[in-house]
């Protein structure tokens, strides 16, 4: 009986294992292998071992680009947090049917390709777009705002694209709050800011970390948003990797940057797990 169960489980697990190996593990191994090779003047690959690609990553030019990418990612993450907490706290007071409807609406953007949705923002943000026409028509501004082809446009696009990844974990954490504790704090005279700081935030910080991780990491590599809404004027890590593969034809260096980004991702996940573990231990006390 156990052998039959093992064979039955294998039938369902084997396709997932093959998918993971062929489309995830093997490509990463190949990229890791390329990162230790060199590129010739014609864009070809010389299979000669070198660590120069990783040394070149720490050139001041690329370090500035990494810092710029991290700042954009941090601003994006912070704005998503500022939007998610009020939304979750307001939605927490609603009925279950309203919560379910809101959750489904949060998932609706995933039904459309993110690239298409990003192009849609051009209609809203350009100088003769919807936002500027409404503001000038209402007399709120005299001249159109520069909302595109700069960092503002990139951050708007990042926030719009990645906000659902913050909303879902924050809402999940906020919905699990014990309302009796909050009501007791109100009865004892605690102000809203004190309640948020001392009760809500400590109990939902794990959800905030989870959402921040899922927003911060993709925002470093979403090169198409920087290309479309930033006009290619602001380079982030994702743009650098894309250009190395498609423009400079330096696959080994592009591979090294990709591996470096993967290492950063694993480091952030490790930090998140450690922080999450400490938070759970404190909660258990």
N, C-alpha and C positions, 0 to 999 in steps of 0.2 A: 504493500500500500504506500509505503514511504517512497519507494522507487518511482511509482506512478506519479505521486505528488511532485517529486523532484523533476521528472520529465515534463510534467504539465507546466510547472513554473518556468522551466528553461525555455520552453517555446515562446513565452511572452517576454522573458528577460533578454534572450539572445539578440533580437533585433535592436533593442536599446543599446546593448553592449557594442554591437557592430557599428551602429550609428555614431556612438561616442568615439570609438576608436578611429573610424575612417574620416569623420568630418570634424573632429575636435582634437583628439590626441595626436594623430599622425601629422596633421598640418602644423600644430605647435612644435612638434619635434623637428619638422623640416625647416620651419622658420628659425628655430634655435640653431640648427646646423648652419643655415645660411648666414647667421649673424657672426659666425667666426670665419667667414670667407672674405674675399676681396672682390672689388668690381673693377673691370678694365675700362678703358676710355670709350668703348663702344657699347657699354651697358651690359656686357656679358659678365659671367661669374667665374672667378678664378678660385678653384677649390684648394686654397692655401690657408692654413690655419693662422689666425691673427686675432689679437684682442683690441686692435686699433679702433674698431667700430665702437666699442664700449668706452674707450678712452675719449673718443671724439664727442661723445654725448655730453661730457662735462665741459665742453667749450663754453665760454661766457655767452656766446650768441644763443646757444640752445638752452642754457640755464635760464636766461632772461625769458625765453619762450615758455619754459616749464613754469616759471613763476607767474607769468601772465595768464597761462592756462589755469593754474591753481587758483589765482585770484578770481577769475571769471567763474570758476566752478564753486568757489566759496560764496560769492555774491548770489549766484543762482540758488545754491542750497539754502542760504539764509532767507532769501525772499520766499522760497517755497515753504519754509518753516513758518514764516510770518503769516502766510496765507492759510496754511493747513490748520494751525491751532484754533484760531477763531472759528473757522468753518466747522471743525470737529466739535468744538464746545457748543456751538449753536445747534448743530445737527443732533447732538446727544440728547437734547431736550425733546426732540420730536418723537413721533410714534414709530413703531417698527416698520410700518409700510412706507413711511417717508424715508427712513434710513435705507431701506432696501432699494427704493427708487433712486435715491441720491447715489448709492454705490454703483448701480447700473449705469447712471448717467456719467459717472467718473470713468467707467470702462468704455463708453461709446467712442472716444477718440481713437482707441486702439483698432477700431474697425476700418480705419482709413490709414493708408500709408503715411508715415511721418514726413516724408519728403514732399508729398502732395500738400499736406497741411501747412508745411513751412512756406511753400510757394503762395498759399492763400494769404499769408501775413503780408505779402508785398502789397496786395490790394488795400490793406488796412494802414500800413505804415508809411508808404511812399508820400512824397510832398503833396501830391494831388490825390492822396488816398482818402479813405473814409474818415479816419480819425482827424486829420488836418482839416478836411472840409467841414466837419461838424464843429470843430473848435473855432475856426475862422468865421463860419456862418453864425455861430452864437456870440461872436464878438469877444471871446475869451483870449484869443491871441491875434496879433496883427499879421505876423509872418508864419509860414508853415514851419513846424518843428522838424529837426533832423533826427528822425527815428530809425533810419536805415543806413546801412553801409558804415556802421560804427559799432562800438562796444555795446551801446544801448540796444541796438537791434539784435545783437547776438544774445544778450541776456534775456530780452523779451522772448525770443524764440526758444531759448533753453528752458526758461521757466514754464512756458506753455507746453512744451513737449514732455518735460520731466515731472511736472506738478502731480500727475496721478500717482507716480511712484512714491511721492511723499504723503499724499492725502490718505492712501489706503492704510499704511501701517500706523499713521498718527490717529486716524479715525478708529482703527481697531483697538488701539491702546486706550483712547479716551472713552470709548463705549464701555470698557470694562471697569471704569472707575466706580467706586462705591459712593452713590449719591448721599447716603446717610452721613458719611464722614464730611462731605462738603457742606451739607446742611448744618451739621453740628458746629463746624467752623464759623459759619455765618451767624448762628445763634450766639456764639461766644464773642462776636464783634469783629471777626477777621474781615479785612477789606479784600476786594476782588484780586488785587495784585498779590497780597499775602497768601491768599488761597492758591493762586496759580503757582507762586514760587515754592511754597512749603508742602502743598498737597498734590496738585495736578502734575507739575513738572517732574518731581521725583518718581511718581508712579507711571509716568508715560515716557520717561527718558529713553527706555529701550526701543520703543516704537519710533521715537525721533531719530535715534542713532541708525536704526534700520533704514528709515526713509532717507536720511542724509547720505548714507552709503550708496543707496541706489540712485541718488541724484548726482552726487559728486563725481563718481567714477565715469558714468556715461558722458557727463558734460565736458570732460577732458578730451574725449575722442569724437564728439559729434561734429565732424569737419564740414558736413553739408550745411549746417546752420550758419557756421562762420562764413562759408562761401556765398550763400544766398542772401542772408540778412546783414552780413558784415561786409559784403562786396569783396571778400578776399583781402581786405586791408589789415585784418587782425589775424595773425597766425596762432593757432593752438596746436597742441601735440598731434591731434588727429590730422590736421592739415599737413604737418611736417612729414608724418608717415606716408600719407597719400602721395605727396609730391616726390618723395624718395622712390616710390615704386613706379609712378606713372610719368613723372616729368624728368627728374634727375637720372632715372634708371639705375639707381644705386640700391639694389635689392638688399645687399648685406647690411648696409647702414640702416635702411628702413626696418629690416628684421631686428637689428639690435635695439632700435628705439621701441619696437613692438614688445620685445621681451622685457625691456626696462619698464614699460608701462604695465605689463602683466605682473612684474615683481612688485611694483607700487600697489597694484590692486590687491595682491595677496597680503601685503603688509597692512593695508587698510582693513582688510577682512580680519586679520589677526588682532589688530588693535580693537576692532569692534567686538570680537569674541571675548577678549579680555575685559573690556569695559562692561559688556553685557553680563559676563559672569559675575563681576563684582556687584553689579546692580541687582542681580537675582539673589545673591547672598545677603545683601542688605535688606531686600524685600522679604526674604525668608525669616530674618530676625524680627 
